[in-house]
């Protein structure tokens, strides 16, 4: 059961809650395989995508997820919002809340922005990425992808490679993977793998080949030049030479390794095209699972909450009502 009102991050979320979200997402994957890819679960609900940063995958994935649940969607970007006129995030939140949306997905360059919104609105807030803090639905889709291919998460060794310093994806994955029983290595140059990550339970390795040794899962991260305000390595060529995932590097991992990347990929910088498009890559599965995970998050926070409030305690232990939703069509 996931009884939280918002999905702001995976830090502090229990293994049972994560498993519930993953199980719910698994049940929604079937919807995307139908000829008519829609269930009436959130009919009449309104979902707002409030994005203060550019995004293709996350915003589109949330929009598709909401529409497959039959919700109405509204997309707001920083360039088209009143933020360009000086309106604060709090005032934007209050104005949106006055329009009675049923959920707001927010992406913001400042860490903690979704938490601020959650204090000022009544509807559920889903963190679509806040600064270099967290990106919970990305981590959940990564966990779903890993579980689908490996059968379980507990006991696996997961190497996360690249720009760990600026990565909200890495933080959420660290919290989620550790909670679900995986061993996590952070691999990258010393300037991008600060020692405080060890306090959160990550193993820190600076050599790529050593970091990939016997890994069950490799997750590559993009170099986030837009967040860098200093020189963390001498050049992209040097970074690529030392940390680009090549076939030779993959050979250090287990023979049944799977390779993930949250996108967008910088081919030839953090990952070679041969590897990105090769037999170990599950990157396209991540994209597919992203829709299912976001359907699950919206259902749990919006649809299921309303059902429980209407039906009382008897609804708490019900399985995901996909059959009931399909029957209602």
FENZI-V677413 format. One record per residue. N is the residue number from 1. RES is the residue in one letter. SS is DSSP state (2 for helix, 1 for strand, 0 for the rest). Layout:
<<N/RES/SS> <N/RES/SS>>
This chain:
<<1/X/0> <2/X/0> <3/X/0> <4/X/0> <5/X/0> <6/X/0> <7/X/1> <8/X/0> <9/X/0> <10/X/0> <11/X/0> <12/X/0> <13/X/0> <14/X/0> <15/X/2> <16/X/2> <17/X/2> <18/X/2> <19/X/2> <20/X/2> <21/X/2> <22/X/2> <23/X/2> <24/X/2> <25/X/2> <26/X/2> <27/X/2> <28/X/2> <29/X/0> <30/X/0> <31/X/2> <32/X/2> <33/X/2> <34/X/0> <35/X/0> <36/X/0> <37/X/0> <38/X/0> <39/X/0> <40/X/0> <41/X/0> <42/X/0> <43/X/0> <44/X/0> <45/X/0> <46/X/1> <47/X/1> <48/X/1> <49/X/1> <50/X/1> <51/X/1> <52/X/0> <53/X/0> <54/X/0> <55/X/0> <56/X/0> <57/X/2> <58/X/2> <59/X/2> <60/X/2> <61/X/2> <62/X/2> <63/X/2> <64/X/2> <65/X/2> <66/X/2> <67/X/2> <68/X/2> <69/X/0> <70/X/0> <71/X/0> <72/X/1> <73/X/1> <74/X/1> <75/X/1> <76/X/1> <77/X/1> <78/X/2> <79/X/2> <80/X/2> <81/X/0> <82/X/2> <83/X/2> <84/X/2> <85/X/2> <86/X/0> <87/X/0> <88/X/0> <89/X/2> <90/X/2> <91/X/2> <92/X/2> <93/X/2> <94/X/2> <95/X/2> <96/X/2> <97/X/2> <98/X/2> <99/X/0> <100/X/0> <101/X/0> <102/X/0> <103/X/1> <104/X/1> <105/X/1> <106/X/1> <107/X/1> <108/X/1> <109/X/0> <110/X/0> <111/X/0> <112/X/0> <113/X/2> <114/X/2> <115/X/2> <116/X/2> <117/X/2> <118/X/2> <119/X/0> <120/X/0> <121/X/0> <122/X/0> <123/X/0> <124/X/1> <125/X/1> <126/X/1> <127/X/1> <128/X/1> <129/X/1> <130/X/1> <131/X/0> <132/X/0> <133/X/0> <134/X/1> <135/X/0> <136/X/2> <137/X/2> <138/X/2> <139/X/2> <140/X/2> <141/X/2> <142/X/2> <143/X/2> <144/X/2> <145/X/2> <146/X/2> <147/X/2> <148/X/2> <149/X/2> <150/X/2> <151/X/0> <152/X/0> <153/X/0> <154/X/0> <155/X/0> <156/X/0> <157/X/1> <158/X/1> <159/X/1> <160/X/1> <161/X/1> <162/X/0> <163/X/0> <164/X/0> <165/X/0> <166/X/0> <167/X/0> <168/X/2> <169/X/2> <170/X/2> <171/X/2> <172/X/2> <173/X/2> <174/X/2> <175/X/2> <176/X/2> <177/X/2> <178/X/2> <179/X/2> <180/X/0> <181/X/0> <182/X/0> <183/X/1> <184/X/1> <185/X/1> <186/X/1> <187/X/1> <188/X/0> <189/X/0> <190/X/2> <191/X/2> <192/X/2> <193/X/0> <194/X/0> <195/X/2> <196/X/2> <197/X/2> <198/X/2> <199/X/2> <200/X/2> <201/X/0> <202/X/0> <203/X/1> <204/X/1> <205/X/1> <206/X/0> <207/X/0> <208/X/2> <209/X/2> <210/X/2> <211/X/2> <212/X/2> <213/X/0> <214/X/0> <215/X/0> <216/X/0> <217/X/1> <218/X/1> <219/X/1> <220/X/1> <221/X/0> <222/X/0> <223/X/0> <224/X/0> <225/X/2> <226/X/2> <227/X/2> <228/X/0> <229/X/0> <230/X/0> <231/X/0> <232/X/0> <233/X/0> <234/X/0> <235/X/0> <236/X/2> <237/X/2> <238/X/2> <239/X/2> <240/X/2> <241/X/2> <242/X/2> <243/X/2> <244/X/0> <245/X/1> <246/X/0> <247/X/2> <248/X/2> <249/X/2> <250/X/2> <251/X/0> <252/X/0> <253/X/0> <254/X/0> <255/X/0> <256/X/0> <257/X/0> <258/X/1> <259/X/1> <260/X/1> <261/X/1> <262/X/0> <263/X/0> <264/X/0> <265/X/0> <266/X/0> <267/X/1> <268/X/0> <269/X/0> <270/X/0> <271/X/1> <272/X/0> <273/X/2> <274/X/2> <275/X/2> <276/X/2> <277/X/0> <278/X/0> <279/X/0> <280/X/0> <281/X/1> <282/X/0> <283/X/2> <284/X/2> <285/X/2> <286/X/2> <287/X/2> <288/X/2> <289/X/2> <290/X/2> <291/X/2> <292/X/2> <293/X/2> <294/X/2> <295/X/2> <296/X/2> <297/X/2> <298/X/2> <299/X/2> <300/X/2> <301/X/2> <302/X/2> <303/X/2> <304/X/2> <305/X/2> <306/X/2> <307/X/2> <308/X/2> <309/X/2> <310/X/2> <311/X/2> <312/X/0> <313/X/2> <314/X/2> <315/X/2> <316/X/0> <317/X/0> <318/X/0> <319/X/0> <320/X/0> <321/X/0> <322/X/2> <323/X/2> <324/X/2> <325/X/2> <326/X/2> <327/X/2> <328/X/0> <329/X/0>>
